Amino acid sequence: MAVAVYYTVPIFVGPVPLRVVVYCAVSASAAVAVWWGMRRNRPEHRAPWVLLGLGQVVYALADTTFYVSHYVLHETRYPSVADVFYIGHYPLVIAGLVVLVRQRRSDRDLPGLLDAASLTVGAGLLSWVFVIGPQTRLGTPLLVEVASLAYPLMDLVVLLVSLRLLFGGGGRRDGSFVLLSAWLAAILTADTVYVMQRLDQTYAAGNFLDAIWLTGNLALGACALHPSMGRIAQNVDAPALRLSWPRLTVLCLGALIGPLLLILQHAQGVQRDVPVIAVGCAVLFALTTTRLAGLAVDQRRIAITDGLTGLRSRRYFEARLADDVARAERVGGPLAVVILDVDRFKQINDRFGHPGGDRVLVEVADRLREVAGPEQVLARYGGEEFALITTGVDAEQPTRLAERLRHAVAREPIVVSDESSVTVTLSAGTAAFAPHHGSASALVSAADRALYLAKDLGRDRAVAGGTSVAEQREDVAVDYLDQVADLVDLRVASPGRSVAIAEWARTAAERLERDAGEVRTAHRAGRLLDVGMVVLPDDLLTESGPLTDQQWHLLHEHPDSGARMVGVLPDHAEVAEVIRQHHERWDGAGYPNGLRGERIRIEARILSVCDAWAAMRADRPHRRALTHEQAVRELRVGRGARFDPHLVDVFLELLDEHAVGDMVTGPAASREGTRLS
């Protein structure tokens, strides 16, 4: 509306330069709006608004000086006093934007700065070729040249800070942020066109540029008066904006500006700007390389860091432990592992919900980190499990370290909400490196067995792995998991299922002429194939309708749960890995790791076929058992997709020979009679 009024009113009404009055009033109103917005919205951080307001005061003074000189005094010299004010308002605007950027984000946000710098360099190359370079070759008087160069140079600095503000996260993007961005876009666009018109001497006061400048002034005033103005400088602890496809596209286009300018000048037969463009391309290359290096560092950090607690990930822990074990074997030195588990964590989740459970895990991690210190490798090993690699003095007495860690967590309750807190205890298992722990997995298994013993002895304690008590329990643990397998068979109404699968797997492995170790592994993994399902609720195993997404998620976790349970047994590391992989598919669409083809262990591929046959030939709550012919047809359909095609052929041969396929009678114990029920 104000812009329309400006172009509608006559330049003069009698002796009064009415159009000048309207323009200067709009320009000054933005400064008044900033002052009034600070009073009304009371921003927590006033410094950026003070600087932006002062910059607008100087800008309004420049507008008044320019238009009075042009329309009233008929003074059209360039540069003039107005240009001093115009150029002088830039430092205030830049300072205000810099303060705003720093207050919106507490960290440096190097990616945002690099992206802003890359686009600014591209804009600088355009400015040099079409504005700055031609201006330096005109041979104009010194003051004209200084003024003409000051505008594009200042605009480039404003562009850099504006892009830094736009690319940076950490602050709100409410209405005031949008209006502020519109103001910056307006002044940068109008200033660039103004300098180009000055360069080719086509500028005339009152042309369309006044509409852009007026729109920018109105946007700044609206930004200051918007209710969200008080929050624009708040740091809301949001992550930096990710490298989205639109952002990547803009950056790629910016990086191509230099080469495109060289092509354009080559087509025109012009070579004078080649050195400047070459330097710009070199700077862009350096910025892009730095950005890619930062992305690589960020990806590695994400890969080795647990997203919830900020501790190292399990993947990093396992890789680091393997390196440390290899080093200990070469040069000696103490090395130990401590595995800790939050006692009765399921009850915490049930009582306070998953957000409350997450808060407990974060606080436990912080307390463990405080005791462990920066030298030790502390990782989140599982849902509520933590693991630590220790060397030096602590590695010589890892149980003492485990006790310090436990007491640090239990010393005072953890605040879960404003009204609730809970005392958390830990159970811990430790294992010190010794020759009989010949691998990292063996060392972890020893600590894991000790952890299970600590749980069995009543929780809230630490147990050292390798003690005689733990070793005496190994045979009990093997028998215990066999009973778990029998219980799972009963829960899915298929008694003897795991025994049958184990026998089929051994028969198939022998037919394939695998070595004795692989035959034993296939047989043992078949017996314990689904022990991880013991933690699943009964309603999931007996569900007759379609499963929900949450139920599928729980079901997909059982191979890993079973592998963890079996992995604590001595000499069962390979059996555990086969159990983890038995739901992988030949085409790579399986779970939990999406392995494909021969990357899946041969024993797991065998079990995949045997398990599928057992499932198809048994009655389930949601369907009747398939006939022999239907099950054979399903195996053939899955050949090359779900199953290893060669193993399907072998299994079908064994079926024809009646060597596999018949369910055996399982343990006589009923659900009520087993100890595990």
Secondary structure, DSSP 4 states (H G I P E B T S, - for coil): -HHHHHHHS-S-BTTB-HHHHHHHHHHHHHHHHHHHHHHHH--S--HHHHHHHHHHHHHHHHHHHHHIIIIIS----SS-HHHHHHHHHHHHHHHHHHHHHHHH-SS--HHHHHHHHHHHHHHHHHHIIIIIHHHHTS---HHHHHHHHHHHHHHHHHHHHHHHHHH--SB--SHHHHHHHHHHHHHHHHHHHHHHHHHTT---TTSTHHHHHHHHHHHHHHHHHSGGGGGTT-B--PPPPP--HHHHHHHHHHHTHHHHHHHHHHHHT--TTHHHHHHHHHHHHHHHHHHHHHHHHHHHHHHHB-TTT-SBPHHHHHHHHHHHHHHHHHH---EEEEEEEETTHHHHHHHHHHHHHHHHHHHHHHHHHHHH-TTSEEEE-SSSEEEEEEETHHHHSHHHHHHHHHHHHHSSPEE-SSS-EE---EEEEEEE--TT--SHHHHHHHHHHHHHHHHHTTSSSEEETT-HHHHHTHHHHHHHHHHHHHHHHHHTT-TTHHHHHHHHHHHHHHHTT--HHHHHHHHHHHHTTTGGGGGS-HHHHT--SPPPHHHHHHHHTHHHHHHHHHHTSTT-HHHHHHHHHTT--TTS--SSS---GGGS-HHHHHHHHHHHHHHHTS-BTTBPPPPHHHHHHHHHHHBTTTB-HHHHHHHHHHHHTTSS-PPPP--S--TTTSTT-
